Amino acid sequence: MNTSPSLRGGTSLLNSRSCLLLVPLLTFFAIVFVVLAHGGDKKASKEQSKATAGQTKYVRPTDPALYVGADTCKTCHEEISANFEKTPHFATTMDAKLDAHKGAEWHGCEACHGPGKEHVDGGGDKSKIFTFKDASPAQISARCLDCHQSSHEQNNFGRSMHLQSGVSCIDCHSPHHAKESEFLLKEASPSLCYRCHLDVRAEFARPFRHRVNEGLLQCGDCHNPHGGFLAHQLRRTAGFDEVCYKCHFDKQGPFVYQHEAKLEGCTVCHSPHGSTNQRMLKQNQVNLLCISCHSLNASVGPAATPSFHNQAIKYQACTLCHVAIHGSNTSPVFFTP
């Protein structure tokens, strides 16, 4: 049976249209496949990189054959070695100073940079040894904490705000070119801290302040830069009270009648770094500071200001009468010490 010319033409037209529809459809699926494949590789690479960057423990190779010794390093890195010999870390080259850390993996340059044999055999190939320049903060800190983790001062650095914010040990310390010899700091405090904490630098420029810029105090006297259990990485006194009492011990007590505001901390009334108000108070008038708490009649909490206290005329400073405002052993309203 012969097919009519009109039917053959319709079939041909239908096949052409089908091909035209298939081309973009196949192209779309091809693009999706490539994107998904690339995305999977990228995700796997990212997860691997994240796992490496998040490394919190450095495992030292123990095979002595992998190490070459500090004297071999000195043949190329003479200038760095000369500075290294002046630092406390030079003790790692002395077996008598290593105490429990015995073995080539704890010795000299390779205690931090890892085994150096492949680096030497490769003619100084930097990819064959650990370099701190391109490492993540977690990787860098893991190397340092492997020795310093046992110190009470540094044992909380793993959960410190500095490390969580991407600040590693060598952002503050310079093992080879330190400007401050005791702690190998890049710069002495407070200038080192001011590099990041610009808002605090402005507070210490106020007229009433702790004398940090003058050198009477250091940032580290109140804060532990390596972390702790308190907000702002604050330190504690020996009795686990607020760090302020290390100096202001006369305000600590215990008192028979304690000012309840102290339960919330000194910073309820004072700005610890600096203030435009005397005694580093948060308000320029004492009575305004007091009535921020003593303003409502309530069965619990601070008592309200008595009605006969005319704030506009006579009672401009509550502490004219309530002289022992931090606490008293004789007066429940702090009239006498």
C-alpha positions in Angstrom: 0.0 0.0 0.0 1.5 3.4 -1.0 1.6 6.2 1.6 0.2 9.4 0.3 2.7 12.4 -0.2 0.8 14.5 2.4 1.2 11.8 5.1 4.9 11.3 4.4 5.4 15.1 4.6 3.6 15.2 8.0 5.7 12.4 9.4 8.9 14.1 8.3 7.8 17.4 9.8 6.9 15.6 13.1 10.3 14.0 13.3 12.1 17.3 12.7 10.1 19.0 15.5 10.9 16.1 17.8 14.6 16.4 17.1 14.5 20.2 17.7 12.8 19.5 21.1 15.3 16.7 22.1 18.4 18.8 21.4 17.8 21.4 24.2 16.5 18.7 26.5 19.7 16.6 26.2 21.8 19.7 26.5 20.0 20.6 29.8 20.6 17.1 31.2 24.3 17.2 30.2 24.8 20.5 32.0 23.0 19.2 35.1 25.3 16.1 35.1 28.5 18.2 34.8 27.4 20.6 37.6 26.5 17.8 40.0 29.7 16.0 39.3 31.7 19.1 39.8 29.8 20.0 42.9 30.4 16.6 44.4 34.1 16.8 43.8 34.2 20.3 45.2 32.2 19.3 48.3 34.5 16.3 48.9 37.5 18.6 48.5 36.0 21.1 50.8 35.2 18.5 53.5 38.8 17.1 53.2 40.2 20.6 53.5 37.9 21.4 56.5 39.0 18.2 58.2 42.7 19.1 57.7 42.1 22.7 58.8 40.2 21.7 61.9 43.0 19.4 63.0 43.4 19.9 66.8 46.1 17.3 67.5 49.5 17.0 66.0 50.7 13.4 65.8 54.5 13.3 65.7 56.3 10.7 63.6 58.7 8.8 65.9 61.0 7.2 63.4 64.5 8.8 64.0 65.5 8.2 60.4 63.1 10.9 59.3 64.9 13.6 61.3 68.2 15.4 60.5 68.8 17.6 63.5 69.0 21.3 64.2 72.7 21.6 63.1 71.6 20.5 59.6 68.9 23.2 59.5 71.5 25.8 60.5 73.6 25.2 57.3 70.8 26.9 55.3 68.9 29.0 57.8 71.8 30.6 59.6 70.0 33.9 60.4 66.9 32.2 61.8 69.1 29.8 63.8 71.1 32.8 65.3 67.8 34.3 66.6 66.5 30.9 67.7 69.5 30.4 69.9 68.5 33.5 71.9 64.9 32.3 72.7 63.6 29.9 75.4 62.8 27.4 72.6 66.5 26.8 72.2 66.2 24.6 75.3 64.6 22.0 73.0 68.1 21.3 71.5 69.4 20.3 75.0 68.5 16.8 76.0 68.9 17.7 79.7 66.1 20.3 79.3 63.6 18.1 77.6 62.4 16.3 80.7 59.8 13.7 79.7 59.9 14.6 76.0 62.6 12.4 74.7 63.4 11.5 71.1 64.3 13.3 67.8 60.7 14.4 67.3 61.0 16.8 70.3 64.4 18.2 69.3 65.1 21.6 68.0 63.6 23.0 64.7 61.9 19.7 63.9 59.9 19.8 67.1 57.7 22.4 65.4 58.3 21.9 61.7 58.2 18.2 61.7 60.7 15.7 60.1 63.2 17.4 57.8 64.9 14.6 55.9 62.6 14.8 52.8 63.0 18.6 52.9 66.7 18.3 52.9 66.8 15.5 50.3 64.5 17.6 48.1 67.0 20.5 48.1 64.9 22.7 50.4 61.5 21.8 48.9 59.1 23.7 51.1 56.3 21.2 50.3 58.3 18.5 52.1 58.1 20.1 55.5 55.5 21.9 57.6 55.5 25.7 57.1 53.4 27.8 59.4 52.8 30.5 56.7 50.1 28.6 54.8 48.7 26.6 57.6 45.3 27.1 59.3 45.0 28.6 62.8 43.9 25.2 64.1 46.9 23.4 62.6 49.3 26.0 63.8 47.9 26.0 67.3 47.9 22.2 67.4 51.7 22.2 66.9 52.2 24.8 69.7 49.8 23.2 72.2 51.5 19.8 71.8 54.1 21.2 74.2 52.2 24.1 75.9 48.9 22.3 76.5 50.0 21.2 79.9 50.5 24.7 81.1 47.8 26.2 83.3 48.1 29.4 81.3 47.5 27.9 77.8 45.4 24.8 78.5 42.1 26.5 77.5 43.3 27.9 74.2 41.5 25.2 72.2 38.1 26.7 73.2 39.3 30.4 73.4 37.6 33.2 71.6 40.9 34.0 69.9 41.2 30.6 68.2 37.4 30.5 67.4 37.9 33.8 65.7 40.8 32.5 63.6 43.6 33.9 65.7 46.5 31.5 66.0 49.5 31.5 68.3 51.8 33.1 65.7 49.5 36.0 65.2 50.7 37.3 68.6 54.0 35.3 69.1 57.0 35.2 66.9 59.3 32.2 67.7 62.1 33.6 65.4 61.8 37.4 65.4 60.2 38.3 68.7 60.2 41.9 69.9 59.6 40.9 73.5 61.9 38.2 74.9 59.9 36.7 77.8 56.8 35.5 75.9 58.2 35.9 72.4 55.5 38.5 71.5 55.6 40.3 68.2 55.0 43.5 70.1 54.7 44.5 73.8 51.3 44.8 75.4 49.1 46.9 75.0 50.2 47.8 71.5 49.9 44.2 70.4 46.3 43.9 71.7 45.4 47.3 70.2 46.0 45.9 66.7 42.6 44.2 66.9 40.9 45.7 69.9 40.5 49.2 68.6 37.4 50.0 70.6 39.3 49.1 73.8 42.1 51.4 72.7 39.7 54.3 72.5 38.3 53.5 76.0 41.8 53.7 77.5 42.2 57.2 76.0 39.4 58.5 78.2 40.2 60.8 81.2 39.4 58.3 83.9 40.9 54.9 83.1 43.1 52.1 84.3 46.7 53.0 83.7 47.5 50.5 81.0 49.0 52.9 78.5 51.3 54.1 81.3 52.6 50.6 82.0 51.2 50.2 85.5 48.9 47.4 84.3 48.9 45.0 81.4 45.9 43.6 79.5 47.0 40.1 80.7 46.6 41.1 84.3 42.8 41.0 83.9 42.4 38.8 80.8 43.9 35.5 79.8 44.5 35.8 76.1 44.7 32.0 75.9 41.1 31.5 77.0 39.2 30.6 80.2 35.8 29.8 81.6 34.5 33.4 82.0 33.2 36.0 79.6 35.8 38.1 77.9 38.4 35.6 79.0 38.7 37.2 82.4 40.9 35.9 85.1 39.9 35.1 88.7 41.4 35.9 92.0 42.9 33.1 94.1 39.6 32.8 95.9 37.7 32.5 92.5 36.2 36.0 92.9 36.2 38.7 90.3 39.5 39.8 89.0 38.9 43.4 90.1 39.5 42.2 93.7 43.2 41.4 92.9 43.8 45.2 93.4 40.6 46.5 94.9 40.6 44.0 97.8 39.1 46.5 100.2 35.8 46.3 98.2 35.6 42.5 98.3 34.4 41.9 101.8 32.8 39.7 103.1 30.5 42.3 104.7 27.6 41.9 107.1 25.5 44.0 104.8 26.5 43.4 101.2 25.5 45.6 98.3 23.4 43.3 96.1 24.7 45.0 92.9 28.0 43.3 93.5 26.4 39.9 92.8 26.1 41.0 89.2 29.6 42.2 89.1 31.6 45.4 89.2 30.7 46.3 85.6 27.1 47.0 86.6 28.3 50.4 87.8 31.8 50.8 86.4 33.3 50.8 82.9 36.5 48.7 83.5 38.7 50.1 80.7 37.9 53.8 81.0 35.2 56.4 81.3 34.5 60.1 81.0 33.1 60.0 84.6 35.0 59.9 87.9 35.6 56.5 89.4 35.0 55.1 85.9 31.2 55.1 86.6 28.8 54.5 83.8 26.7 57.6 84.6 28.0 61.2 85.1 25.8 61.7 88.2 25.9 59.1 91.0 22.1 59.4 91.7 21.2 58.7 88.1 23.3 55.5 88.3 21.6 54.5 91.6 18.0 55.0 90.5 18.6 52.9 87.5 18.0 50.0 90.0 16.4 51.8 92.9 13.4 53.2 91.1 10.5 50.8 91.7 8.6 49.6 94.8 8.8 45.8 94.7 8.7 43.0 97.2 12.0 41.6 95.9 15.0 43.2 94.4 16.5 46.7 95.1 14.4 49.0 97.3 12.9 52.1 95.7 14.3 55.6 96.4 12.4 57.1 99.4 9.9 59.8 98.5 11.6 62.4 100.6 14.8 62.2 98.5 14.4 65.2 96.2 16.6 64.4 93.3 16.4 68.0 91.9 17.7 69.8 94.9 19.7 68.3 97.8 20.4 64.6 97.0 22.7 64.9 94.0 25.0 62.1 95.1 23.6 59.2 97.0 27.1 58.4 98.3 27.2 61.6 100.3 25.2 59.7 102.9 25.6 56.1 101.8 29.4 56.3 102.1 30.1 52.5 102.3 28.3 51.7 99.1 30.2 48.5 98.4 29.2 47.0 101.8 29.1 47.6 105.5 29.5 45.8 108.7 27.4 48.2 110.8 24.7 49.8 108.7 22.1 48.0 106.5 21.8 51.2 104.4 25.6 51.7 104.1 25.8 54.9 106.2 28.9 53.7 107.9 31.6 51.1 107.1 
